[in-house]
Amino acid sequence: MKISNKHFIIISLFLTIGITLGIFYYSNRPISIIEDNNSLIQENKSDTTLVDEILEDKSSIEDVKTNNKTINIISFGDMMLDRYIRRFIDNKGINAIFENITPILQNKDMVVANLEGSVSNFPPKPLQPNNVQFTFDPKVVPELKKIGFTHFSLANNHSRDFGAEGIKQTKEFLDKEGIKYFGDSNNKTSLSYIQDLDGFKIGLVGYHELFNPDTTSTIQEIKNIRDKSDFIIVYPHWGIEYKTFFSQSQQEKAYQFIDTGADAIIGAHPHVIQPVEIYKNKAIFYSLGNFVFDQTFSQNTQQGLAVNISLENKNIVYEIITMQSKNLIPYTLEGNERNKILSTIADNSVVSDEIKSSIKSGSFSLSR
């Protein structure tokens, strides 16, 4: 059939319109896909930003967890408030004992000492040097609170000098003033205390070697509080009296405690200063020596240390404060007397040469 010019024009027009529409559709479809991809990329970018924000928030949480705010914990050695110290307090008041060291207690989150005796209503034994049963006047407890003491270790050989009733009264008098305690002379009960400092938890664990040298219960206690604590300090009452170097037994037990999860160890009982050791990047102070005691028969028994642990974001700074008692009153030392003690500690310590040099300057730091 012959197509007329009119029909040919109409068909051509329809074909042209169809082709044009097809070209328009397909030429625009890739643009739509690209836009969809861009949207997807933008969404993914938003998700990435969200992840970054989450990670940033997590980082902030970690900063708090690792203590962006510096925490300061100062620890002292043996504190005995009976015998000639008790007579001094009765005559001059307890503040006269501590007035020279109160400045170093300022701005501390925790102040810890080894309470070498019971707080009870039992009358003290007759005043004589060979009296080794210690009980402290309950009136001193509110004053100790005012001075700044926050925690006491009861893991020692004198906490039960007046039996179970003596330790019961001790806890009652401390509880009344809100002073915390930890440790047991038999290593059986209340071995630890966890202090919450704005979400950062300090675990304190006591260990007493003399009555029960077995470390099983102490090791188990460290395990029990490891996941509940951000930093654990073990306070062992151990070693040989008046020996200026630590024993193999002390060292072995220190290693056990650190292998179990302790972050630092601060020892007492020898009544003299003993050296420092660093094991697995953890500090061991084998003995801080006497803090408040009436053992005036030698210079070594009248010298002691306070250790301030500063927990910073990524570092632990250990400040070593040298002290000496004069007429039963502890003083902080400066100058040549301080330098001599620090040099002796450094020379005898089991640490790197770098740490020895730092100890001589009065402080050293370890990474967390």
C-alpha positions in Angstrom: 0.0 0.0 0.0 1.3 3.3 -0.9 1.8 5.7 2.0 0.7 9.2 1.3 2.9 12.2 2.2 0.4 13.1 4.9 0.6 9.7 6.6 4.4 9.7 6.3 4.7 13.0 8.1 2.4 11.9 10.9 4.4 8.6 11.4 7.7 10.5 11.3 6.3 12.9 13.9 5.3 10.1 16.3 8.7 8.4 15.8 10.6 11.6 16.5 8.5 12.2 19.7 9.1 8.6 20.9 12.9 8.8 20.3 13.1 12.1 22.0 11.2 10.9 25.0 13.4 7.8 25.2 16.6 9.8 25.0 15.3 12.2 27.7 14.4 9.3 30.0 17.7 7.4 29.7 19.8 10.4 29.7 18.2 11.5 33.0 18.3 8.1 34.7 22.1 8.0 35.3 21.8 11.4 36.8 19.3 10.0 39.3 21.6 7.1 40.1 24.5 9.4 40.7 22.3 11.5 43.0 21.3 8.3 44.8 24.9 7.3 45.2 25.7 10.7 46.4 22.9 10.4 48.9 24.3 7.0 50.0 27.8 8.5 50.3 26.4 11.3 52.3 24.5 8.9 54.5 27.6 6.8 55.0 29.5 10.0 55.8 26.8 10.8 58.4 27.2 7.3 59.8 30.9 7.8 59.9 30.5 11.1 61.7 28.2 9.3 64.2 30.8 6.6 64.8 33.5 9.3 65.2 31.2 11.0 67.8 30.7 7.7 69.6 34.4 7.1 69.6 35.0 10.6 70.8 32.5 10.1 73.6 34.2 6.8 74.4 37.5 8.6 74.5 36.0 11.1 76.9 34.8 8.2 79.1 38.2 6.7 79.0 39.7 10.1 80.1 37.4 10.0 83.1 38.2 6.3 83.7 41.9 6.9 83.6 41.5 9.9 85.8 41.8 13.2 83.9 41.6 14.8 87.4 44.7 13.9 89.4 44.1 11.7 92.4 46.5 12.0 95.4 46.9 9.2 97.9 49.4 9.7 100.7 50.5 6.8 102.8 52.5 6.5 106.1 54.1 3.7 108.0 53.6 2.5 111.5 51.5 4.8 113.8 51.4 3.9 117.5 49.5 6.1 119.9 50.1 4.4 123.2 52.9 4.2 125.8 55.1 7.4 125.7 53.1 8.8 122.8 49.9 8.5 124.8 51.5 10.4 127.7 52.6 13.1 125.3 49.1 13.4 123.9 47.6 13.5 127.4 50.0 16.4 128.3 50.0 18.4 125.0 47.2 17.2 122.9 47.3 15.1 119.7 47.7 18.1 117.4 51.1 18.8 118.9 52.2 15.4 117.5 51.0 16.1 113.9 51.3 19.9 113.6 54.5 19.7 111.5 53.2 17.2 108.9 49.6 18.5 108.5 50.7 20.7 105.5 51.5 17.6 103.5 48.0 16.2 104.2 46.3 19.1 102.5 44.5 18.5 99.2 44.8 14.7 99.4 42.0 12.5 98.3 43.1 9.7 100.7 45.4 9.7 103.8 46.4 6.1 104.8 48.5 4.8 107.7 49.1 1.5 109.5 47.2 1.7 112.8 49.6 -0.2 115.1 47.2 -1.0 118.0 43.5 -1.0 119.0 41.2 1.9 119.9 39.4 0.8 123.0 38.1 1.7 126.4 40.5 -0.8 128.0 43.0 0.9 130.3 46.6 1.0 128.9 49.2 -1.3 130.3 51.8 0.2 132.7 54.0 2.8 131.1 57.3 1.1 130.4 59.4 0.5 127.3 58.8 -3.3 127.2 55.1 -2.9 127.1 54.0 -4.2 123.7 50.3 -4.3 124.2 48.9 -1.1 122.6 45.5 0.5 123.0 44.6 4.1 122.0 42.3 6.5 123.7 39.0 6.7 121.7 39.2 10.5 122.1 42.0 10.6 119.5 39.7 9.3 116.7 37.7 12.5 116.0 41.0 14.5 116.1 42.6 12.1 113.6 39.6 12.7 111.4 40.0 16.5 111.6 43.7 16.2 110.9 42.9 14.4 107.6 43.3 10.7 108.1 40.8 8.8 106.0 41.9 5.1 106.0 43.7 2.8 108.4 45.2 -0.7 107.9 44.4 -3.1 110.7 46.5 -5.9 109.2 49.2 -5.9 111.9 50.4 -7.8 115.0 49.0 -5.2 117.5 45.4 -4.7 116.2 44.3 -7.6 118.5 46.4 -6.8 121.5 43.2 -6.5 123.5 41.5 -9.5 121.8 38.4 -9.7 119.7 36.7 -7.0 121.9 39.5 -4.6 121.2 39.2 -5.0 117.5 35.4 -4.7 117.7 35.7 -1.4 119.6 38.3 -0.2 117.2 36.0 -0.6 114.2 33.1 0.9 116.1 35.1 4.1 117.0 36.4 4.4 113.4 32.9 3.8 112.0 31.5 6.5 114.2 33.8 9.1 112.7 33.6 7.8 109.1 37.2 6.6 109.0 37.5 3.6 106.7 39.6 0.5 107.5 40.8 -2.7 105.9 42.9 -5.7 106.7 42.8 -8.3 109.5 45.6 -9.7 111.7 44.6 -13.2 110.8 44.0 -12.4 107.1 40.4 -13.8 107.3 37.8 -11.0 107.2 37.4 -7.5 105.9 40.7 -7.7 104.0 39.9 -4.9 101.6 38.1 -1.6 101.1 37.2 0.0 97.8 37.1 3.8 97.8 35.1 5.5 95.1 36.5 8.8 94.1 34.1 10.3 91.6 33.8 7.0 89.7 37.5 6.1 90.0 37.8 3.2 92.4 40.9 2.7 94.6 41.2 -0.8 96.2 43.1 -1.1 99.4 44.1 -4.6 100.6 45.8 -5.5 103.9 48.1 -8.5 104.5 49.7 -9.5 107.8 52.6 -11.9 107.6 53.4 -12.5 111.3 50.4 -14.5 112.6 49.6 -16.2 109.3 52.2 -16.0 106.6 50.1 -17.8 104.0 49.1 -15.4 101.2 46.2 -17.5 99.8 43.4 -15.3 101.2 45.1 -12.1 100.2 45.7 -13.3 96.7 42.1 -14.3 96.5 41.0 -10.9 97.8 43.0 -9.2 95.1 41.3 -11.3 92.5 37.9 -10.6 94.0 38.3 -6.8 93.7 40.4 -6.6 90.5 37.4 -6.1 88.2 35.8 -3.7 90.8 38.9 -1.5 91.2 40.8 0.8 88.8 43.9 0.8 91.0 44.8 -1.6 93.8 47.3 -0.9 96.6 48.4 -3.7 98.9 49.6 -2.8 102.4 51.6 -5.7 103.8 52.8 -5.9 107.4 55.9 -8.1 106.9 59.6 -8.4 107.0 62.2 -8.5 109.8 62.3 -5.8 112.4 65.2 -3.3 112.1 66.5 -4.8 108.9 67.3 -2.1 106.4 67.0 -4.5 103.4 64.0 -6.6 102.4 64.0 -10.4 102.7 63.5 -12.9 100.0 60.1 -13.8 101.5 59.0 -10.2 101.1 60.1 -10.1 97.5 58.4 -13.4 96.6 55.1 -12.3 98.2 55.3 -8.9 96.5 55.7 -10.6 93.1 52.7 -12.8 93.9 50.5 -9.8 94.7 51.5 -8.0 91.6 51.2 -11.1 89.4 47.6 -11.4 90.8 46.7 -7.8 90.0 48.1 -5.3 92.5 49.2 -2.0 91.1 51.4 -0.9 94.0 52.7 -2.2 97.3 53.4 -0.2 100.4 54.9 -2.1 103.3 55.3 -1.7 107.1 56.5 -3.4 110.3 60.3 -3.4 110.1 60.3 0.0 111.8 63.0 1.2 109.5 63.1 2.3 105.9 63.7 -0.4 103.3 64.5 0.1 99.5 62.2 0.3 96.6 61.8 -2.2 93.7 60.1 -1.9 90.3 58.6 -5.2 89.2 56.5 -5.4 86.0 56.4 -1.6 86.0 54.8 -1.6 89.5 56.3 0.1 92.5 57.1 -1.9 95.7 58.0 0.1 98.8 59.1 -2.7 101.1 58.9 -0.6 104.3 58.1 3.1 105.0 59.6 2.8 108.5 58.0 4.4 111.6 55.6 7.3 111.3 54.6 8.0 114.9 56.4 5.7 117.4 58.4 6.0 120.6 61.3 3.8 119.5 64.0 6.5 120.2 66.9 4.1 120.6 68.3 4.6 117.1 68.3 7.1 114.2 66.9 4.5 111.8 63.8 3.9 114.0 63.2 7.6 114.1 63.2 8.0 110.4 60.4 7.2 108.0 58.8 8.0 104.7 55.5 9.2 103.4 54.6 8.3 99.8 52.2 10.4 97.8 50.8 8.5 94.8 49.5 10.9 92.1 47.3 9.1 89.6 47.4 11.2 86.5 45.9 10.5 83.1 48.6 8.2 81.8 51.2 8.3 84.6 51.7 7.4 88.2 53.9 9.8 90.1 55.4 8.6 93.4 56.6 11.4 95.6 58.9 10.3 98.4 58.7 12.5 101.5 61.4 12.0 104.1 60.7 12.4 107.8 62.4 12.2 111.2 61.0 12.2 114.7 62.5 14.5 117.3 61.1 14.3 120.8 58.4 12.0 119.5 57.2 14.6 116.9 57.6 13.7 113.2 59.1 16.5 111.0 59.6 16.5 107.2 63.2 16.7 106.3 64.9 19.0 103.8 68.4 19.8 102.6 71.3 17.4 103.4 69.3 15.2 105.7 66.7 14.6 103.1 69.3 14.0 100.3 71.2 11.5 102.4 68.1 9.4 103.0 67.0 9.5 99.4 70.5 8.6 98.2 70.6 5.6 100.5 67.2 4.4 99.2 68.2 4.9 95.6 71.5 3.2 95.9 69.9 0.1 97.5 66.8 -0.1 95.4 66.2 -2.7 92.6 65.4 -0.2 89.9 66.9 1.2 86.7 69.6 3.8 86.8 67.1 6.3 85.5 64.7 5.6 88.4 67.6 5.7 90.9 68.4 9.2 89.7 64.7 10.2 90.1 64.5 8.7 93.6 67.4 10.9 94.6 65.4 13.9 93.4 62.4 12.8 95.5 60.0 11.4 93.0 59.7 9.0 90.1 57.0 8.2 87.6 55.7 5.0 85.9 53.4 4.8 82.9 50.0 3.3 83.5 
